[in-house]
Amino acid sequence: MSYLTAEKKQELFGQYGSSNTDTGSPESQIALFTYRINHLTEHLKRNRHDYGTQRALLRLVGKRRKSLDYLKKVDIERYRAIVKALNLRK
């Protein structure tokens, strides 16, 4: 069974985006990246030598950082809201 089901995605998009089908907003993408990052981090705690997953995790962190930087540049209030909602710290 997959850890990221369609229902879980809809839940994330509904919670952080404007609707359950809002897949393109930066907030939705950042929330999805954060969920996946947390999952991969837990996986790597159990499987320290899984270097493919380690590389995927680093790429996801980079994507999330790039999205956060974009959102910060475009709309600082939305940036602050998503950072607070996801409990991300710089």
Secondary structure, DSSP 4 states (H G I P E B T S, - for coil): --SS-HHHHHHHHHHHSSSTT--SSHHHHHHHHHHHHHHHHHHHHH-TT-HHHHHHHHHHHHHHHHHHHHHHHH-HHHHHHHHHHHT---
